[in-house]
Amino acid sequence: MKFPYIKFPSSDPKQKWVSRPYIPLKIIGQKGIWEGYGLIDSGADKSLLNTEIAEEIGFDLNESQCENFSGIEGGKLKARVARIRLQIAGFEEIKIAVGFVNSAAVGVILGQEGFFDEYRIKFERDHGIFEITPIRR
């Protein structure tokens, strides 16, 4: 299925808008469903979600294992790792492990481990689209 890149204003108003591969999705928890958009990030080793999402859908992260994540700037983030139920628009639900972090810079980042294991992703930035195809196992 093909999706359009979504345009966002640059942090500098004099610069052109930036296109990014965001996709509509649902994260299903014990006490609710969070609906929003996730950034497909081929440079991220693992998927990260903000802890506010966990709270909203009833995930108790107190029993979850802690793991250190590092970013492009070498900064370290402590994450609580848990398996979530995730559904992208138009596809079946999958279960993947994600790190929940308390960071204003992180909403939903869909990284290689788990997410890219389930889907073939084809970026066509020059056409303003990207394509996602489930990997049949």
C-alpha positions as CSV (number, residue, x, y, z in Angstrom):
1,M,0.0,0.0,0.0
2,K,1.3,3.5,-0.9
3,F,1.3,6.5,1.4
4,P,2.2,10.1,0.8
5,Y,5.1,11.8,2.7
6,I,3.7,14.4,5.0
7,K,5.1,18.0,4.9
8,F,6.1,19.8,8.0
9,P,7.3,23.4,8.4
10,S,11.0,23.8,8.9
11,S,12.3,25.2,12.2
12,D,13.6,28.2,10.1
13,P,10.6,29.9,8.5
14,K,12.8,31.0,5.6
15,Q,13.5,27.4,4.6
16,K,11.2,25.1,2.6
17,W,8.9,22.6,4.3
18,V,10.3,19.1,5.1
19,S,8.7,15.9,3.9
20,R,8.7,12.9,6.2
21,P,7.4,9.3,6.0
22,Y,4.7,9.3,8.7
23,I,2.0,6.7,8.7
24,P,-1.4,6.4,10.5
25,L,-1.5,3.7,13.1
26,K,-3.1,2.4,16.2
27,I,-1.4,1.1,19.4
28,I,-3.7,-1.2,21.3
29,G,-3.4,-1.5,25.1
30,Q,-5.3,-3.1,27.9
31,K,-7.3,0.0,28.7
32,G,-7.6,1.7,25.3
33,I,-6.3,2.5,21.9
34,W,-4.0,5.3,20.9
35,E,-4.4,6.6,17.4
36,G,-1.9,8.9,15.7
37,Y,1.1,8.9,13.3
38,G,4.4,7.2,13.5
39,L,7.7,8.1,11.8
40,I,9.2,5.3,9.7
41,D,12.9,5.7,10.5
42,S,15.3,3.4,8.6
43,G,18.2,4.9,10.7
44,A,16.6,3.8,14.0
45,D,17.7,0.3,15.2
46,K,14.6,-0.1,17.3
47,S,11.2,1.5,17.7
48,L,10.6,4.1,20.4
49,L,7.4,5.5,21.8
50,N,6.7,8.2,24.3
51,T,5.7,7.0,27.8
52,E,2.6,9.2,27.7
53,I,1.2,6.7,25.1
54,A,1.8,3.8,27.6
55,E,-0.1,5.7,30.3
56,E,-3.0,6.5,28.0
57,I,-3.6,2.9,26.9
58,G,-3.0,1.2,30.3
59,F,0.6,-0.2,30.0
60,D,2.3,-0.6,33.3
61,L,5.9,-0.1,32.6
62,N,7.1,-0.7,36.2
63,E,7.8,-4.4,35.6
64,S,9.4,-3.7,32.2
65,Q,13.1,-4.2,31.6
66,C,15.3,-1.1,31.2
67,E,17.5,-0.7,28.2
68,N,19.8,2.1,27.1
69,F,19.3,3.7,23.7
70,S,21.7,6.1,22.0
71,G,20.9,8.7,19.4
72,I,22.6,10.3,16.5
73,E,24.2,12.9,18.8
74,G,25.5,10.2,21.1
75,G,23.0,11.1,23.8
76,K,21.7,8.3,26.0
77,L,18.0,7.5,26.7
78,K,16.7,5.0,29.3
79,A,13.8,3.1,27.9
80,R,11.4,0.6,29.4
81,V,11.0,-2.2,26.9
82,A,7.6,-3.9,26.3
83,R,5.8,-5.7,23.5
84,I,2.9,-3.8,22.0
85,R,0.1,-4.5,19.6
86,L,0.4,-2.2,16.6
87,Q,-1.9,-1.8,13.6
88,I,-1.0,0.3,10.6
89,A,-3.9,1.6,8.5
90,G,-5.1,-1.1,6.1
91,F,-3.0,-4.0,7.6
92,E,-3.3,-6.7,10.2
93,E,-2.2,-6.1,13.8
94,I,1.4,-7.1,14.7
95,K,3.2,-7.5,18.0
96,I,6.6,-5.8,18.3
97,A,9.0,-4.9,21.1
98,V,9.5,-1.1,21.6
99,G,11.3,1.1,24.1
100,F,9.1,3.6,26.0
101,V,11.0,6.9,26.7
102,N,10.1,10.0,28.6
103,S,11.3,12.5,26.0
104,A,9.5,15.4,24.4
105,A,11.6,14.7,21.3
106,V,10.0,11.2,20.8
107,G,6.4,10.5,19.7
108,V,6.4,7.3,17.7
109,I,9.5,6.2,15.9
110,L,9.2,2.9,14.0
111,G,12.7,1.4,13.6
112,Q,14.3,-1.6,12.0
113,E,14.2,-4.3,14.6
114,G,10.6,-5.5,14.8
115,F,8.9,-3.1,12.4
116,F,11.2,-3.6,9.4
117,D,11.1,-7.4,10.1
118,E,7.4,-7.4,9.4
119,Y,7.2,-5.1,6.4
120,R,9.1,-4.3,3.2
121,I,9.5,-0.6,3.1
122,K,10.2,1.2,-0.2
123,F,10.9,4.9,0.0
124,E,10.3,7.0,-3.1
125,R,11.0,10.4,-1.8
126,D,11.4,11.8,-5.3
127,H,7.8,10.9,-6.0
128,G,6.6,12.0,-2.5
129,I,5.4,8.5,-1.6
130,F,6.5,5.4,0.3
131,E,5.2,1.9,0.0
132,I,4.6,-0.7,2.7
133,T,4.1,-4.4,2.0
134,P,3.7,-7.1,4.7
135,I,6.3,-9.8,4.6
136,R,4.6,-13.2,4.2
137,R,6.1,-15.8,6.5
